[in-house]
Amino acid sequence: VRAFVRRTGDASGLPDAVELAYGDVGDADSLAAAFDGRDAVFHAAASVEPWLPDPSVFTAVNVRGLENVLTAAKRTPTVKKIIYTSSFFALGPTDGYVADETQMHKGKTFCTEYEKSKVLADRIALQAAAEGVPITIVYPGVIYGPGKLTTGNLVSRILIERFNGRLPGYIGDGYDRESFCHVDDVVSGHIAAMEKGRVGERYLLTGKNLSFMHIFNMAANITNTKAPYFHVPLWLIEIYGWISVFISRITGKLPLISYPTVRVIRHQWAYSCEKAKRELGYNPRNLTEGLAEMLLWLKNEKLIKF
């Protein structure tokens, strides 16, 4: 395995056996050098923030980055397959129903600049597939599990706030509905997509469709602690999000919750992973089992107490 990392990146979490290739998705030449001699490429690099002070970063990394990967792969004859990590956001909201891979984003309104960039990149990936590029697209849901507390590890970050008393109530009224998937299952789904995934096909690597209210209740049951007594209305969280963004512009530290995050929570994002189960052997674990593992990890890391 050869990992593509930025010079400024932290690769300390990678096993010693992994070979490192330095570069940036903004540089097609560095990508081509990294791809040399490889037979498969996993393109999972992205800017995954709900809000950034400079929104052009989303286009540069998420859209142009994919274009550069495709350009570099075309220049590398050894590359036989590309597994592109998209996002459930690329398919769009599912208010009141459960969607599958046939759903196409309407492309008219977006909750976040991140969502917009993933929709644009998704179109580029599908066009590349139509032109014969050996690309398979996977769409993870809301990923949870042990690991770095990045923006992508949203469930861990929210539960840390919950168990440390900084988030005393439920988020909203429970209308939100997300598709939760364990990080290890998503990894297995990527490998299965390389081995079994059909070129040009889309696969949802999602899981149980629930609201964050259910997540809070499940976490309380697992840890034998009390669930929240009340709901924090979304209009109040949105005000907090605007204030957080204002403070972020001053401090340079990205907010945990920004106003675009609240726009996301006002919708439902529920999906079926039946196609991935059928064609890839994707097998998402029970959410209670996965959350129990994650909560124990958070406790062992001394990030929460229960």
C-alpha positions, 0 to 999 in steps of 0.5 A: 500500500502506498499512501498519498500525503501532504508535506504538512499532513500527519501520517503518524497513524499509518503502519510502518509498512505503508509506503508514503508518497508526498504531494497534493491533490491540487498537483496532478504531477505528484498524483501521477508519480504516486500512482506509478506502478499501482493497480488500484487507486482509492481517492478518499481525499476531501475537505469535509467541513460544513463551513470554511471561511474560504469556500473556494477550498471545497472546489479546489480540493473536492472538485478539482482534486477529483479532476486531477486524480482522473488526469493522473490515472489516465497517464498511468497505464498500471492503474486498472481501477479507481475507487472514489469516495463520494458522500451521501450528500451527493445524492441529496436529502430524502425527506420522508423516504429512504433513497437508493443509488438511483437518486440524483441530486436536484442540484438547485439548493444546497445546505453547505458548500461541501454538499455542493462540491460533492454534487459537482464532483459526483457528476464528474465521476459519472461522466468519467465512467460514461467515457470508459474510465474504470471508476467505481463510486462509493457513498458512505453515510454518517461515519462513526467509530474510534479514530481522530476527532476530525470533522468527519468523526461528528458522532464522537465529537457530539457525544463528547459534548453530550457527556461533558455537559456542554450539550444538555438536551437533544438536538432539535425535535428528532425529525432529522434522520441520518444513515449511520455506518461504522468506520471499519465497515466503510473500510471493508466496503471500500476494499470490496468495491475494489474487488467486486464493484462494477465499473461505473456503478454507485454503492451506498455504504450506509447503515441504520437510519435514525435521528441523533435523538435515538443516538443519544438514547442509545448512548444513555442505555449503553452507559446506564446514564440518563438521557436528556430531559429536553430538546434544544430547538433548532432556531436556538442552535442556529443562532449559536451557529452564527455566533460560532462562525463570527467567533471563528473568523476572529480566532481562526478556530473552526466551530463545532456547530455552524449555521450550515450544520443546522440546515443539514439537520433540518432535513433527512438523509436516509438511504438503503445499502441493499445494493452494496450488501447484495453485490459487495457483501457489505455487512454493516454491524449492529448500531448498538454494538458499534456505539458501545465499542466507540463509547468504550474507546472514548472512555479509555481515551479519557474523553468522556466519563460514565 
